[in-house]
Amino acid sequence: MMRNTVLKGLLIAAALGLTGQATAEPAGVDKEFVGSKKCRACHSEQYNQWKDTRHAKVLRQLYTKDKHSINAPWGTEAEPKVIYTSNLDRKFTLFMIGKKYWVTIHDKFDANRDQSYQVDAVGYTAQTMFFTRDVKTDSMLNLPFNYWNESTKQERWGNSFDLFWYEEDGSLASKERRETFDQFNHHENRCAVCHMTGFEVESWKEYPKLGRSADNTNIWSGAEFGIGCEKCHGPGSKHIKSRNKADIVHPESMMDDSGSAECDQCHQSGHSINYNNGFWSELPIEFDANNPEGKGHHWTPGEGKLDEYYVANVRKKWAGTEYFQQGKSYTMQLMDTKHFENGMTCKTCHDPHTQQTRKPANDMCLECHDDGKTTKAHQGGAHVQVSANCIDCHMPYGMISFLRSTRYDGRLHVFKPIQPKETLAQFDYLKSFTNEDADPEAKLTKSWKQITADFGGCYDSIKFPKNVHYCTDFDLVPHACASCHQSERPRPGKFDDNEREKLIKAQQRYEKLLQHQHKSQDF
């Protein structure tokens, strides 16, 4: 699927670099962030489209004039609620003190070591994550539990950032370990830059072995919670005074030059242009070589090229394939398609204000693919009767965010149907690591041993695996038919002849469909 490595590297550089030509006075330079509410006065239509979207609500500060609350089952002061997480069986007690939300994190063995925290912010949409303000460092710590918001028959609570809070046996981490890890277990190091607007790190601190960590930031004193107007349009202080269009960034007008840099900064994983410690430095920033613990230079839209600050990370792929499995790889996926070569960017399909596609999926595709023959070839058979649309086959759910995810929570953006025979080839590849004679030192062999040691934890709940990291190593990339034809989708973790036969039959069905389409085109 992917072109050669050299060409891929050039494409990545193009996608993350074509962010508009620098001008004598870029629209985003030497201005201050003012917040989305300031934009509402003149741009009420766009503001109202945006204010209830996932972008607007991705991170919410509690106890402010916005009156945000926690949309998860919570206890009261009189009747605290005890919960256990489904993946690691950790115990938490949820309660209120006055009008404020609190949680007690329990030590598995010693109640005297339990710790209680006020919840000061919540975030995300598929799941709710919880954060507390660390008064000592004035940072925002990630609390080690989350709530899955999707409607299910039972409440589902899970763990996140568990390693920062617990020892392997379930006891709470020692004071010494917490003092070390609290320097990294905060939102500022990795996440805030994409879930806040106007967020900046004022200074950094270097730690032995663990590397550079955000020290002083504006997370509680100036940054806007959520993805606001200025995340894509740049700082607005000059524009709201002058009302001059030249004093604000217009991503649409930059399209020919930039592609979608304002999207790439968050929807494509990357790291600083001149620093990378593997996990924490996912920020578009150029550090000062003479003062590496200083503020550095943060990128904002309209201020030079994104690739002057940010280098794309190559994300995890489906084992044995060239398809990306890990989220935040959308730029790399798109760039390896004919759609990109013909000028498609994120904004071709997605409206950044509403967070909806500009038209329903089929209508969106038919703007370019309505050549008569193509439409006719897809009109016959049961697919029309069941209202199947283009993206069911061309964009199946096949993405995973390994930090906070369910299986298959995002659509692939390669736009070509993945044939069952491709999944069959992956099936055979993975099966080789389940055999008794598999190389014991191979990463996938070790992963399979982890899975089989806790088989139920990985596969009892397909959507909510116990550990989304190793449990999904032996998942199969969804082929074009798998979204609807579940009988032609092997059971996860099963590599016998019966499961393999499902893919053979799926390929036979797929080839019959192709024959029908060719006949329709020739008619």
Secondary structure, DSSP 8 states (H G I E B T S, - for coil): ----HHHHHHHHHHHHH-S----SS-TTTT-----HHHHHTT-HHHHHHHTTSHHHHSEEESSSTT-----S----SSS-EEEE-TTT--EEEEEEETTEEEEEE--SS-GGG-EEEE--EEE-SSEEEEEEEETTTTEEEEEEEEEE-S--SS--EE--SGGGTB-TTSSB--HHHHHHHTTTSBGGGTTHHHHEES--EEEEEEETTTEEEEEEE-TTTT-EES--HHHHH---HHHHHH--GGGS--GGGGHHHHSSHHHHHHHB-EEETT---SSS--S-EE-BTTBTTS--EE--TTSS-GGGTEEE----B-TTSSSB-BSSBHHHHHHTSHHHHTT--HHHHEETTTTEESS-HHHHHHHHH--SHHHHHTSSSHHHHTT--HHHHHS-EEEB-TTS--TT-EE----S---HHHHHHHHHHHHTTTSTTS-TTSHHHHHHHHHHHTHHHHHSSSSS-S-TTTTTTT-----TTTTT-GGGS--TT--SHHHHHHHHHHHHHHHHHHHHHHHHHH-
